[in-house]
Amino acid sequence: MRRSEHDPLRLNVAVLAAAGGSLAGTWPLASLGRLAAGAHADAPAAACDEVSWSVRGEHRKRSGAAPDIWLHLQARTVIPLQCQRCLAPVEEALRIDRWLRFVATEDAAAALDADSEDDVLELTRSLDLRELVEDEFLMSLPLVPRHERCPAPLVALLDPAAAKEPPPRENPFAVLQALKKPEAER
């Protein structure tokens, strides 16, 4: 086997599955640009420095047909997001543990994906595993990240006197009202 067939950035899934092979490694979180862009700006750098991943390929035999190609993907990282209550960084542990089935065409993948609970992808000559891991992490991000219990008390909620009253808004029609008054009243 050529070394490039087991390059995670150009992974030949069919060859990996035929060999029953596996790969594992780590990437810096910064190499997953779209995911890293969502990290809290004030978070310490050590809080979000790496992504651990592993994949294992296998063939699953079917009676009367060619074996199916499967890939078991596992990955984990911790990313600091912005808490939607206190706006401070909140560390979110992200984990992926997913089996992916590969089929010959995108049409077959779409048909099987609609009819089953399996994740089905089109088998391509090379798969960018880092992009796949990043996509899976993006889909697993919480919609509303927040602490179970915020580290600092929320002053506006605890002390109503501390909450600032918004300034009164000027009526936008007051100028028009003044124009409607007769000359003698102005």
C-alpha positions in Angstrom: 0.0 0.0 0.0 1.1 3.5 -0.8 1.5 5.9 2.1 -0.8 8.5 0.5 -3.7 6.0 0.8 -3.6 6.4 4.6 -3.1 10.2 4.6 -6.1 11.5 6.6 -6.3 14.5 4.3 -6.6 12.3 1.2 -7.9 9.0 2.7 -8.8 6.2 0.4 -11.7 4.7 2.4 -12.1 1.6 0.2 -8.4 0.6 0.7 -8.6 1.3 4.4 -11.8 -0.8 4.7 -10.4 -3.7 2.6 -7.3 -3.9 4.8 -9.4 -3.5 8.0 -7.0 -0.7 8.8 -7.2 2.1 11.3 -5.7 5.5 11.8 -5.5 7.9 14.8 -4.0 11.2 15.5 -4.4 14.8 16.7 -4.8 18.1 15.0 -4.6 21.6 16.4 -8.0 23.1 16.7 -6.8 26.1 14.7 -6.5 23.7 11.7 -10.3 23.4 11.8 -10.9 27.0 10.8 -14.7 27.1 10.8 -14.9 25.5 14.2 -12.1 27.5 15.7 -13.8 30.7 14.5 -16.6 30.0 16.9 -14.3 29.9 20.0 -14.7 32.7 22.6 -12.2 35.4 22.0 -11.2 35.8 25.7 -10.7 32.1 26.3 -7.2 30.9 27.3 -5.3 29.3 24.4 -4.8 26.1 26.3 -8.5 25.5 26.6 -8.8 24.8 22.9 -5.6 23.5 21.5 -6.3 20.0 20.0 -8.6 17.6 18.4 -8.1 13.8 18.9 -9.5 11.5 16.3 -9.5 7.9 15.1 -11.0 5.9 12.2 -11.4 2.3 11.5 -12.5 0.8 8.2 -14.2 -2.5 7.6 -16.1 -4.5 5.0 -19.5 -5.9 6.1 -20.6 -8.9 4.0 -24.1 -9.1 2.6 -25.6 -12.3 1.1 -25.6 -12.2 -2.7 -23.9 -8.8 -3.0 -20.6 -7.1 -2.7 -19.6 -6.2 0.9 -20.5 -2.8 2.2 -17.7 -0.3 3.1 -18.0 1.2 6.6 -15.9 3.7 8.5 -16.1 4.1 12.3 -15.2 7.7 13.2 -14.4 8.9 16.7 -13.2 12.3 17.7 -13.2 14.6 20.7 -12.2 18.1 21.6 -13.1 20.9 24.0 -14.0 24.3 22.7 -14.7 27.5 24.6 -17.9 29.1 23.4 -19.7 32.2 24.7 -22.3 31.5 27.4 -25.6 33.1 26.4 -26.4 34.1 29.9 -23.2 35.7 31.3 -21.2 36.1 28.0 -18.1 34.5 29.6 -16.3 31.5 28.0 -18.0 28.1 28.7 -16.1 25.0 27.8 -18.1 22.6 25.7 -16.8 19.0 25.3 -17.6 17.7 21.8 -17.6 14.0 21.0 -18.2 12.1 17.8 -18.8 8.3 17.7 -20.4 7.5 14.4 -20.5 4.7 11.8 -20.5 5.9 8.2 -21.5 3.7 5.2 -20.1 4.4 1.8 -21.8 3.6 -1.5 -20.9 4.1 -5.1 -22.9 7.2 -6.1 -24.4 10.2 -4.5 -27.9 9.2 -5.8 -27.5 5.8 -4.0 -26.3 7.6 -0.9 -29.3 10.0 -0.9 -31.8 7.1 -1.4 -30.3 5.0 1.4 -29.9 7.9 3.7 -33.6 8.7 3.3 -34.7 5.1 4.0 -32.4 4.2 6.9 -31.0 5.6 10.1 -27.4 5.0 8.8 -25.2 7.9 7.8 -24.5 7.2 4.1 -21.9 9.0 2.0 -20.7 8.7 -1.6 -17.4 6.7 -1.9 -14.8 9.0 -3.4 -11.2 8.3 -4.3 -10.0 10.5 -1.5 -11.7 11.8 1.6 -10.5 14.8 3.6 -11.0 13.3 7.1 -10.3 16.7 8.8 -13.1 18.3 6.9 -15.5 15.5 7.8 -14.5 15.7 11.5 -15.0 19.5 11.4 -18.5 19.1 9.7 -19.5 16.6 12.4 -18.3 18.9 15.2 -20.2 21.9 13.7 -23.4 19.8 13.6 -22.9 18.8 17.2 -22.4 22.3 18.6 -25.1 23.3 21.2 -27.7 25.8 19.9 -27.5 27.8 23.1 -24.2 27.3 24.9 -24.4 28.2 28.6 -23.0 27.3 32.0 -24.9 25.0 34.3 -24.3 27.7 36.8 -22.6 30.9 35.7 -19.3 31.6 37.6 -20.3 35.3 38.4 -23.7 36.3 39.6 -25.9 38.0 37.1 -26.3 41.4 38.8 -29.3 42.6 36.7 -31.3 39.5 37.6 -30.3 39.4 41.3 -30.7 43.1 42.1 -33.5 45.0 40.3 -32.1 48.3 41.5 -28.8 47.6 39.7 -30.6 47.2 36.4 -30.5 50.4 34.5 -33.8 51.9 33.4 -33.6 52.7 29.6 -33.9 56.4 28.9 -37.4 57.5 27.8 -37.8 57.6 24.1 -38.8 60.8 22.4 -42.0 60.5 20.5 -41.1 60.7 16.8 -44.5 62.4 16.0 -44.0 65.2 18.5 -42.6 67.5 15.8 -45.6 66.8 13.6 -48.0 67.5 16.5 -46.3 71.0 16.9 -46.9 71.7 13.3 -50.6 71.0 13.5 -51.2 73.6 16.3 -52.5 76.9 15.2 -50.1 80.0 15.1 -51.7 81.5 18.2 -50.9 78.5 20.3 -47.2 78.3 19.2 
